[in-house]
């Protein structure tokens, strides 16, 4: 359920930076993969896939966190333009 909640938040992030969108997308996929493997719906081979996807989410989260700290110090670190443009 938690993975689906993270994925359900994505429409609200369509105008956010790419890093924010990717964090929720990757975390939702990873948590959902672990959940499906945990309850037996998906094979146990989903666990490594979920782990790698969550590792990617952690790397993007680390980058976004460093960018936020540096932004507070006045250093502009690019986090990507939004995937969708406002009309």
Backbone as CSV, one residue per row, in Angstrom:
resi,resn,N_x,N_y,N_z,CA_x,CA_y,CA_z,C_x,C_y,C_z
1,UNK,0.812,-1.196,0.000,0.000,0.000,0.000,0.858,1.264,0.000
2,UNK,1.971,1.222,0.701,2.818,2.412,0.788,3.385,2.781,-0.577
3,UNK,3.770,1.776,-1.356,4.292,2.047,-2.688,3.256,2.697,-3.579
4,UNK,2.010,2.261,-3.458,0.950,2.855,-4.262,0.654,4.284,-3.823
5,UNK,0.792,4.560,-2.522,0.609,5.936,-2.055,1.680,6.842,-2.649
6,UNK,2.924,6.374,-2.655,3.996,7.177,-3.239,3.763,7.417,-4.723
7,UNK,3.254,6.428,-5.422,2.964,6.591,-6.841,1.742,7.479,-7.067
8,UNK,0.790,7.459,-6.127,-0.406,8.288,-6.261,-0.095,9.772,-6.078
9,UNK,1.010,10.087,-5.442,1.411,11.480,-5.227,2.011,12.098,-6.495
10,UNK,2.410,11.280,-7.449,3.102,11.762,-8.646,2.350,12.839,-9.428
11,UNK,1.030,12.764,-9.607,0.367,13.852,-10.344,0.535,15.218,-9.680
12,UNK,0.667,15.247,-8.374,0.900,16.512,-7.680,2.309,17.047,-7.859
13,UNK,3.214,16.191,-8.302,4.608,16.593,-8.481,4.974,16.823,-9.944
14,UNK,4.007,16.870,-10.827,4.347,16.962,-12.242,4.960,18.312,-12.615
15,UNK,4.805,19.332,-11.787,5.432,20.621,-12.053,6.639,20.855,-11.148
16,UNK,7.027,19.855,-10.367,8.191,19.971,-9.490,9.462,19.637,-10.271
17,UNK,10.592,19.847,-9.635,11.875,19.535,-10.273,11.960,18.031,-10.567
18,UNK,12.793,17.680,-11.526,12.920,16.272,-11.913,13.399,15.409,-10.753
19,UNK,14.252,15.956,-9.905,14.739,15.156,-8.784,13.600,14.777,-7.851
20,UNK,12.706,15.720,-7.570,11.572,15.416,-6.687,10.670,14.351,-7.294
21,UNK,10.380,14.491,-8.580,9.536,13.517,-9.272,10.182,12.135,-9.268
22,UNK,11.483,12.082,-9.552,12.182,10.795,-9.607,12.259,10.123,-8.240
23,UNK,12.401,10.912,-7.172,12.458,10.337,-5.831,11.178,9.563,-5.541
24,UNK,10.037,10.179,-5.782,8.763,9.517,-5.500,8.504,8.349,-6.453
25,UNK,8.874,8.506,-7.716,8.662,7.432,-8.681,9.485,6.201,-8.319
26,UNK,10.774,6.392,-8.093,11.645,5.265,-7.788,11.311,4.639,-6.440
27,UNK,11.033,5.467,-5.439,10.682,4.925,-4.127,9.371,4.148,-4.194
28,UNK,8.406,4.635,-4.949,7.137,3.925,-5.089,7.299,2.580,-5.763
29,UNK,8.114,2.541,-6.804,8.349,1.270,-7.492,9.087,0.294,-6.582
30,UNK,10.105,0.784,-5.880,10.883,-0.088,-4.996,10.071,-0.640,-3.837
31,UNK,9.296,0.209,-3.197,8.479,-0.242,-2.061,7.394,-1.197,-2.532
32,UNK,6.796,-0.910,-3.688,5.774,-1.814,-4.219,6.380,-3.178,-4.576
33,UNK,7.591,-3.180,-5.117,8.249,-4.449,-5.451,8.509,-5.272,-4.194
34,UNK,9.003,-4.628,-3.135,9.217,-5.343,-1.874,7.899,-5.835,-1.288
35,UNK,6.868,-5.014,-1.390,5.565,-5.409,-0.843,4.976,-6.610,-1.555
36,UNK,5.018,-6.596,-2.881,4.478,-7.725,-3.637,5.268,-9.002,-3.381
37,UNK,6.587,-8.880,-3.270,7.401,-10.067,-2.982,7.163,-10.540,-1.550
38,UNK,6.927,-9.606,-0.643,6.721,-9.962,0.753,5.430,-10.709,1.016
39,UNK,4.373,-10.365,0.292,3.092,-11.059,0.515,2.930,-12.261,-0.404
40,UNK,3.907,-12.503,-1.263,3.879,-13.697,-2.089,3.182,-13.552,-3.428
41,UNK,2.775,-12.350,-3.788,2.126,-12.132,-5.080,3.150,-12.196,-6.205
42,UNK,4.321,-11.636,-5.960,5.407,-11.654,-6.941,6.486,-12.619,-6.450
43,UNK,7.303,-13.110,-7.353,8.367,-14.024,-6.918,9.415,-13.299,-6.074
44,UNK,10.172,-14.077,-5.333,11.211,-13.503,-4.480,12.301,-12.813,-5.292
45,UNK,12.342,-13.052,-6.574,13.323,-12.380,-7.441,13.051,-10.881,-7.549
46,UNK,11.892,-10.419,-7.084,11.587,-8.984,-7.085,12.371,-8.242,-6.011
47,UNK,12.869,-8.949,-5.000,13.601,-8.281,-3.920,14.866,-7.577,-4.406
48,UNK,15.711,-8.209,-5.212,16.882,-7.463,-5.704,16.500,-6.283,-6.596
49,UNK,15.441,-6.449,-7.365,14.990,-5.343,-8.223,14.532,-4.175,-7.354
50,UNK,13.746,-4.480,-6.337,13.304,-3.434,-5.416,14.473,-2.770,-4.708
51,UNK,15.474,-3.561,-4.356,16.649,-3.003,-3.694,17.432,-2.055,-4.578
52,UNK,17.630,-2.433,-5.834,18.360,-1.566,-6.758,17.585,-0.280,-7.046
53,UNK,16.266,-0.399,-7.181,15.464,0.796,-7.449,15.488,1.726,-6.239
54,UNK,15.436,1.166,-5.029,15.525,2.006,-3.841,16.918,2.614,-3.683
55,UNK,17.951,1.915,-4.140,19.291,2.505,-4.131,19.335,3.728,-5.047
56,UNK,18.738,3.624,-6.224,18.677,4.778,-7.129,17.894,5.932,-6.502
57,UNK,16.800,5.602,-5.811,16.020,6.634,-5.134,16.856,7.302,-4.042
58,UNK,17.658,6.525,-3.326,18.507,7.086,-2.273,19.581,8.000,-2.850
59,UNK,20.142,7.630,-3.985,21.165,8.467,-4.621,20.565,9.793,-5.071
60,UNK,19.389,9.750,-5.685,18.729,10.982,-6.123,18.331,11.822,-4.907
61,UNK,17.884,11.181,-3.835,17.519,11.902,-2.621,18.738,12.577,-1.999
62,UNK,19.864,11.883,-1.986,21.098,12.482,-1.468,21.483,13.710,-2.279
63,UNK,21.402,13.602,-3.602,21.722,14.737,-4.480,20.786,15.907,-4.201
64,UNK,19.487,15.630,-4.080,18.527,16.701,-3.829,18.756,17.329,-2.457
65,UNK,19.125,16.522,-1.474,19.401,17.057,-0.143,20.629,17.951,-0.131
66,UNK,21.687,17.528,-0.805,22.890,18.366,-0.905,22.579,19.649,-1.660
67,UNK,21.782,19.549,-2.702,21.401,20.741,-3.468,20.605,21.709,-2.604
68,UNK,19.730,21.191,-1.739,18.941,22.060,-0.864,19.828,22.753,0.171
69,UNK,20.782,22.034,0.731,21.692,22.639,1.706,22.555,23.702,1.030
70,UNK,23.060,23.402,-0.148,23.875,24.377,-0.858,23.051,25.579,-1.312
71,UNK,21.777,25.367,-1.621,20.914,26.487,-1.991,20.749,27.446,-0.816
72,UNK,20.721,26.895,0.387,20.651,27.752,1.572,21.907,28.576,1.763
73,UNK,23.033,28.098,1.230,24.298,28.828,1.315,24.516,29.735,0.109
74,UNK,23.572,29.755,-0.819,23.669,30.635,-1.979,24.277,30.007,-3.216
75,UNK,24.527,28.700,-3.189,25.094,28.008,-4.353,23.947,27.366,-5.128
76,UNK,23.886,27.664,-6.418,22.797,27.129,-7.243,23.226,25.805,-7.864
77,UNK,22.577,24.723,-7.441,22.839,23.394,-7.981,21.619,22.988,-8.805
78,UNK,21.781,22.646,-10.072,20.610,22.300,-10.887,19.973,20.981,-10.446
79,UNK,18.649,21.001,-10.380,17.887,19.791,-10.032,16.971,19.368,-11.167
80,UNK,17.093,19.999,-12.300,16.310,19.612,-13.466,15.018,20.385,-13.593
81,UNK,14.653,20.654,-14.826,13.385,21.320,-15.100,12.258,20.316,-14.940
82,UNK,11.056,20.794,-14.667,9.928,19.864,-14.542,9.693,19.081,-15.829
83,UNK,9.156,17.868,-15.677,8.838,17.054,-16.850,7.685,17.655,-17.639
84,UNK,6.786,18.360,-16.966,5.614,18.965,-17.615,5.667,20.473,-17.448
85,UNK,5.226,21.193,-18.468,5.183,22.642,-18.396,3.780,23.089,-18.036
86,UNK,3.707,24.165,-17.239,2.399,24.722,-16.894,1.833,25.429,-18.115
87,UNK,0.534,25.340,-18.235,-0.117,25.979,-19.395,-0.342,27.435,-19.146
